[in-house]
Amino acid sequence: MSARVQIPNFLAPDESAREIGAFRILGVFELVDQFAQEFQIDHEIAFASLLAGFAHSTGGAFELDSSLGVIRPPFSLLLVTPESDAIWSRIPIRFLVDDFENAMRAFASVNLSRNSGHPNSDPDGEPEAATEDPDAARVARTVKTAQAVYADKVSERISSSSLVAPFPRVPFDHHALLTTPAVGLERSFRKLSTDEKFRLEQALCSSTPIPPRADEESGAAPSFYWQVDRHEAPRLFEQNPWFAGMPFLMLESAKPGVATIDSESKCVSEIHRRCFELFVMRHHAMRRPKTFSVCGRAFQPLQEFLTKAQRWQAKYDTPSPVRPARVAETALHFALLTTILDQKSEPDLAAAHMGLELAKRLHMRHLKTLAKYLAMPSCELPDTEGLSDWERKIYFRICERPGLSRSKLARSFNQLRSAERDKALTSLVNRNLIEFRDGKLYRQEPPGTGEGQEVPLPG
């Protein structure tokens, strides 16, 4: 049974952007329009999917310095589809997942004559022996090819279907794309231990590398591009309620897309070309990203949005998935991406305004989609952003083993002192994440007291 959804008024679209055609002022719209029409998906799904694919191709090559923190292109997207294996959803990340090694080989053939004297200049040589991890084997082959043209740094990026750190290699700009596991998200999450869930959740919430264990090297900062069918989504959230409160976009495609398989179509070729060009920019930037500042008149619409939204928050409780700061961060992601895609020297008013309007539209849709597959109202979602390591570990342990006493909780961890335990428990109780019942610890689902109104989806 789906939960009731109330959407805050501050997400209402601006009059200037009620129709999707308003986004034609963005250079990327033509490609979005082609993608939507060729695969028969709606424009908002097309926008989010393509921007996510381009963001992961760009990695950390660009960033926006704002009062909300440093914003880099990658963001997380979960697509809910009628199909169990939607063809159209693979297109935006096909370059990174399927074609990267081929691109390296093409790059090698172009540059082979320049490096013909290099002792390892045989891009078609035997690949390194495969390991048990297919991701590691694929990256190893790509590394060998890239080394033939002195381009091994190019290969130090990760697209992985594994949800467990450490990843096969640490990428040069510390960003990893997590793709849909072959066995499905529901089963993959179910196989994670409490510690593995804790480390994944911490990294996804904070956009920081997955915390390593004592004997591991540091991993990469993950963002995901996942697809589930509508039958799997309810069980995913039922088994992992913590996941619903994380910063990501969850969008449902109502109708199956057309299964176009023409790899040479104008739309698919252009998406592939753009992803390749963005990745080349990422390689050239390496660890020296180009930084834009969020200042001046261009971001005035975002400032006005935050002022309006904060007035709303002062009166009503706001569901964590649409907190003003989270929407603003998404708007900054989009403004940064459209600036890069349009090859502008800095974000302008159009990028900031359209980024905000697109973020509002997609967050409305996110909240409606989330509510459809949740058994609880969105205002009751656990909010774990900003927890300390011990607070997050203890919260996950209580979710996994409800009814623990304080003493049994302490014994379930090594090196947890009673003072640290009590401090963490106090914080979790104050944040309405856990509660005591008859001296035992349980996860709490706080009642929602927010007021709102239904805002119709635009366009």
ChimeraX attribute file (.defattr): number of C-alpha atoms within 10 A of each C-alpha:
attribute: neighborCount
match mode: 1-to-1
recipient: residues
	/A:1	10
	/A:2	15
	/A:3	15
	/A:4	14
	/A:5	21
	/A:6	21
	/A:7	23
	/A:8	23
	/A:9	15
	/A:10	21
	/A:11	22
	/A:12	18
	/A:13	21
	/A:14	15
	/A:15	8
	/A:16	11
	/A:17	17
	/A:18	16
	/A:19	12
	/A:20	15
	/A:21	12
	/A:22	15
	/A:23	20
	/A:24	13
	/A:25	12
	/A:26	16
	/A:27	14
	/A:28	18
	/A:29	19
	/A:30	14
	/A:31	18
	/A:32	24
	/A:33	20
	/A:34	16
	/A:35	27
	/A:36	20
	/A:37	16
	/A:38	18
	/A:39	19
	/A:40	17
	/A:41	20
	/A:42	17
	/A:43	19
	/A:44	19
	/A:45	19
	/A:46	25
	/A:47	20
	/A:48	24
	/A:49	25
	/A:50	20
	/A:51	23
	/A:52	25
	/A:53	28
	/A:54	28
	/A:55	30
	/A:56	30
	/A:57	28
	/A:58	26
	/A:59	29
	/A:60	25
	/A:61	24
	/A:62	21
	/A:63	20
	/A:64	23
	/A:65	15
	/A:66	14
	/A:67	10
	/A:68	13
	/A:69	9
	/A:70	14
	/A:71	22
	/A:72	25
	/A:73	27
	/A:74	27
	/A:75	27
	/A:76	22
	/A:77	22
	/A:78	20
	/A:79	22
	/A:80	23
	/A:81	23
	/A:82	16
	/A:83	16
	/A:84	15
	/A:85	13
	/A:86	19
	/A:87	15
	/A:88	22
	/A:89	23
	/A:90	19
	/A:91	21
	/A:92	26
	/A:93	25
	/A:94	16
	/A:95	23
	/A:96	23
	/A:97	18
	/A:98	13
	/A:99	14
	/A:100	19
	/A:101	20
	/A:102	13
	/A:103	16
	/A:104	24
	/A:105	20
	/A:106	14
	/A:107	16
	/A:108	24
	/A:109	17
	/A:110	11
	/A:111	15
	/A:112	18
	/A:113	12
	/A:114	12
	/A:115	15
	/A:116	13
	/A:117	9
	/A:118	14
	/A:119	8
	/A:120	16
	/A:121	23
	/A:122	19
	/A:123	23
	/A:124	13
	/A:125	12
	/A:126	10
	/A:127	15
	/A:128	14
	/A:129	9
	/A:130	13
	/A:131	11
	/A:132	8
	/A:133	11
	/A:134	14
	/A:135	18
	/A:136	17
	/A:137	17
	/A:138	18
	/A:139	22
	/A:140	21
	/A:141	20
	/A:142	24
	/A:143	22
	/A:144	23
	/A:145	29
	/A:146	26
	/A:147	20
	/A:148	25
	/A:149	25
	/A:150	15
	/A:151	17
	/A:152	15
	/A:153	15
	/A:154	20
	/A:155	23
	/A:156	22
	/A:157	25
	/A:158	25
	/A:159	24
	/A:160	24
	/A:161	22
	/A:162	18
	/A:163	22
	/A:164	17
	/A:165	20
	/A:166	18
	/A:167	21
	/A:168	21
	/A:169	20
	/A:170	19
	/A:171	21
	/A:172	20
	/A:173	20
	/A:174	20
	/A:175	28
	/A:176	25
	/A:177	28
	/A:178	20
	/A:179	20
	/A:180	20
	/A:181	17
	/A:182	10
	/A:183	9
	/A:184	18
	/A:185	21
	/A:186	19
	/A:187	14
	/A:188	17
	/A:189	17
	/A:190	13
	/A:191	12
	/A:192	14
	/A:193	12
	/A:194	15
	/A:195	13
	/A:196	17
	/A:197	21
	/A:198	21
	/A:199	22
	/A:200	20
	/A:201	21
	/A:202	24
	/A:203	19
	/A:204	22
	/A:205	20
	/A:206	16
	/A:207	20
	/A:208	16
	/A:209	22
	/A:210	24
	/A:211	21
	/A:212	14
	/A:213	12
	/A:214	7
	/A:215	6
	/A:216	10
	/A:217	14
	/A:218	18
	/A:219	23
	/A:220	27
	/A:221	22
	/A:222	28
	/A:223	23
	/A:224	23
	/A:225	25
	/A:226	21
	/A:227	27
	/A:228	22
	/A:229	18
	/A:230	18
	/A:231	14
	/A:232	18
	/A:233	21
	/A:234	19
	/A:235	16
	/A:236	22
	/A:237	17
	/A:238	16
	/A:239	12
	/A:240	16
	/A:241	17
	/A:242	19
	/A:243	20
	/A:244	22
	/A:245	21
	/A:246	21
	/A:247	23
	/A:248	22
	/A:249	23
	/A:250	22
	/A:251	25
	/A:252	21
	/A:253	19
	/A:254	12
	/A:255	12
	/A:256	16
	/A:257	21
	/A:258	14
	/A:259	12
	/A:260	13
	/A:261	11
	/A:262	10
	/A:263	11
	/A:264	9
	/A:265	11
	/A:266	13
	/A:267	22
	/A:268	21
	/A:269	14
	/A:270	14
	/A:271	22
	/A:272	21
	/A:273	13
	/A:274	16
	/A:275	24
	/A:276	20
	/A:277	15
	/A:278	21
	/A:279	24
	/A:280	16
	/A:281	18
	/A:282	23
	/A:283	23
	/A:284	14
	/A:285	18
	/A:286	17
	/A:287	13
	/A:288	13
	/A:289	18
	/A:290	11
	/A:291	15
	/A:292	17
	/A:293	13
	/A:294	18
	/A:295	12
	/A:296	9
	/A:297	11
	/A:298	17
	/A:299	20
	/A:300	15
	/A:301	16
	/A:302	19
	/A:303	13
	/A:304	11
	/A:305	16
	/A:306	18
	/A:307	14
	/A:308	15
	/A:309	19
	/A:310	17
	/A:311	11
	/A:312	18
	/A:313	17
	/A:314	9
	/A:315	10
	/A:316	15
	/A:317	16
	/A:318	24
	/A:319	24
	/A:320	22
	/A:321	24
	/A:322	23
	/A:323	17
	/A:324	23
	/A:325	15
	/A:326	17
	/A:327	25
	/A:328	21
	/A:329	21
	/A:330	25
	/A:331	23
	/A:332	31
	/A:333	26
	/A:334	28
	/A:335	28
	/A:336	26
	/A:337	26
	/A:338	25
	/A:339	21
	/A:340	19
	/A:341	17
	/A:342	13
	/A:343	11
	/A:344	12
	/A:345	9
	/A:346	16
	/A:347	24
	/A:348	17
	/A:349	15
	/A:350	17
	/A:351	26
	/A:352	26
	/A:353	23
	/A:354	24
	/A:355	24
	/A:356	28
	/A:357	26
	/A:358	24
	/A:359	26
	/A:360	23
	/A:361	20
	/A:362	23
	/A:363	24
	/A:364	29
	/A:365	22
	/A:366	21
	/A:367	22
	/A:368	22
	/A:369	20
	/A:370	27
	/A:371	20
	/A:372	19
	/A:373	21
	/A:374	22
	/A:375	16
	/A:376	21
	/A:377	20
	/A:378	25
	/A:379	23
	/A:380	18
	/A:381	24
	/A:382	22
	/A:383	21
	/A:384	21
	/A:385	16
	/A:386	11
	/A:387	18
	/A:388	13
	/A:389	14
	/A:390	16
	/A:391	20
	/A:392	20
	/A:393	20
	/A:394	22
	/A:395	24
	/A:396	19
	/A:397	20
	/A:398	20
	/A:399	21
	/A:400	15
	/A:401	13
	/A:402	14
	/A:403	18
	/A:404	19
	/A:405	17
	/A:406	16
	/A:407	10
	/A:408	11
	/A:409	18
	/A:410	18
	/A:411	12
	/A:412	12
	/A:413	13
	/A:414	7
	/A:415	9
	/A:416	13
	/A:417	11
	/A:418	12
	/A:419	9
	/A:420	14
	/A:421	17
	/A:422	13
	/A:423	12
	/A:424	21
	/A:425	22
	/A:426	15
	/A:427	15
	/A:428	21
	/A:429	15
	/A:430	11
	/A:431	16
	/A:432	17
	/A:433	22
	/A:434	24
	/A:435	20
	/A:436	16
	/A:437	10
	/A:438	8
	/A:439	11
	/A:440	15
	/A:441	22
	/A:442	21
	/A:443	22
	/A:444	18
	/A:445	16
	/A:446	15
	/A:447	12
	/A:448	16
	/A:449	11
	/A:450	15
	/A:451	14
	/A:452	15
	/A:453	10
	/A:454	12
	/A:455	15
	/A:456	11
	/A:457	13
	/A:458	14
	/A:459	12
